[in-house]
Each structure stands twice: as C-alpha cells, then as structure tokens.
C-alpha cells in the first residue's frame, strides 16, 4: 500500500529537467509538434518566480509538476494563444509588470494519477501565489473530450453542459473540482490540440486577500533587474 510520506513536493531545480521532459512527452503525447517546455524556458520561469515551479517525487522518482510564469492579468484575460504563453521574449516584461501568475501546465504521469498528486500540486501552487500577494492564479484548461462532441455542440454549449453536470471532461472537470472559475473560452488557443479542437478554457483562482498597496513577492531575477533600472534612472 502506498504511503503519502513517500510523496515529496518541492520547487523545481535544473537537475530534474530530463525526467520532467520525459513526463511531459508522456502526458501530452496526443499533441502535434513539440509537446514539452525547453530547459531554457523553465530556467527563465524559475528565475522569475521560483515558487511557481513545483515538482512531486514518489519514492525518489519524479512523477508530476506544475509550470507557471508571472503575467499582467488584464492582458491575459483577453483571448490569447499558446504561442504567446511560451514566447520567451515576453517573459521578463510580463514578470516586471505582472500582478498574477499564469499556470502553464500541471501534469502527472498516468501511472500515478490515483494518488491525487495533481490536486495537491495545484493547492500548493495556489497557496504560494496567494502568500506572495498576487492578484490571482490563472491558466488555460484543455478540453480533450470535446473531440467526441464537436460535430454536435459548440464549445460554449459543451462547457455549459460540463458546468451543469451533464457531461464530463477529464481535464476541465479536474480544474473545476479545484474551485477554478471560468473567465472565457479562447478559440484557436492551440491548433496542435486537435482533441480540444484548438480551444482553451481560461480559468482563474482569485486571491481574496490581494492587496494592491503591498509589494508582490517575485523572484530574485526581477528584483535584480528593477535595482539595475533604478540605478540607471538615478
């Protein structure tokens, strides 16, 4: 019998990357094209907000993770694409001006999903986001079961049926069970996601204790950049 003490949750470190890439390829094997984040992408995101990159190991083996980056809520609440989310040219500017954290992916190796690792990762991730005084955690949910209904239901109708409990989508229902709120539906979010017909459902977890007058706790890279800019101004 599995023991919960065998599960360890910690922040991502570079030496985990090869194992992380392997799990991403397994979890997103239905996507066309490159289905994993590069080492450089994760290194930058981790430098900008280390507490947003969480991994889980089981008996020392990496089995799940969460990846995220800081964004301005008002920019990303509007329709956007997967390419925009992974555009490294936006990472630093978005982090400097950001008030929210965008959860890019949460994934768990299929053999270990029964351990509720994904739910625990999301809970720990949201706790970090709230403690660090971000406005909210937000992110896109895939709807991979939509492929069964896309010829008879619009995406909006499909999502409404899920909210009413008339249909189940294995990914969107996971987020709804974690108390996510739906902001809107993004068409053409990821054309490579044929199962979702390219759609992504934008979700948020608002921070009820967000204080706009209080400093947001971002990563050391941001603090260094802002200090350097201040020196140049003075």
Order of alpha helices (4+ residues) and beta strands (2+ residues): beta-alpha-alpha-beta-beta-alpha-alpha-alpha-beta-alpha-beta-alpha-alpha-beta-beta-alpha
